Amino acid sequence: MERCEFGPAMVIYPEGVWYRPATTEDVEEIIQTHILGGGRVARLMLTENDVLPPKA
């Protein structure tokens, strides 16, 4: 699966961190924590495990 197949997604550059926000509150948390605070919102991040098919 491609990351965009999960629905709304946002990516923060230059780090290239992908998020899957579900609500406007999630977007606000990403802005406050990642963009303004320099942290990460782990519960909303898309990882390689989310987009790669399982290994056989």
N, C-alpha and C positions, 0 to 999 in steps of 0.2 A: 504494500500500500504506500501511496505517496502521502506526505504529511497533510496536504490540502484536502484529502479525502475524508478527514476527520471532521470536517465542517470548518467553522471560523477558526482561523489560526493567525498568529502574529509572530514575527521574527524580529529580534532586536539585534541590530548591527552596531559595532563591528564584531561583536562576539559570535553572532550567528545562533543565538539561543532561540529555540522555537517554543511557543506557548500555545495552549488550547484553552482560551478563556470561554466560559459558558455564560457569564453574566457581565453586566456593566461594572459590578463590584469587583469581579475578577480582573477586568481591564484596569480599574483604578488601583488595585493591589499591585499589579505588574508595574504600572507607572511609578507608584510610590516606592516600591521595594527595589526594583531592578534599575529603572532609568534614573530616579532621583537618589536612591540609597546605595546603589552599587551591589545589591544582593541578588538573590534568585528566589523565585517562588516555585519550589520543587514540586508541589502538588499539581501545578498547572503545566509543567514542562513536558514537551514531547521528547522522548528519547529514542535511540536506535531500536530498542526493544519494542517500541510502539509501532514502528514502521517496517521493520524487517520481518520476513516470514520466519516461522519457527524452523530450527534446524532439524533435519530428519535423523 
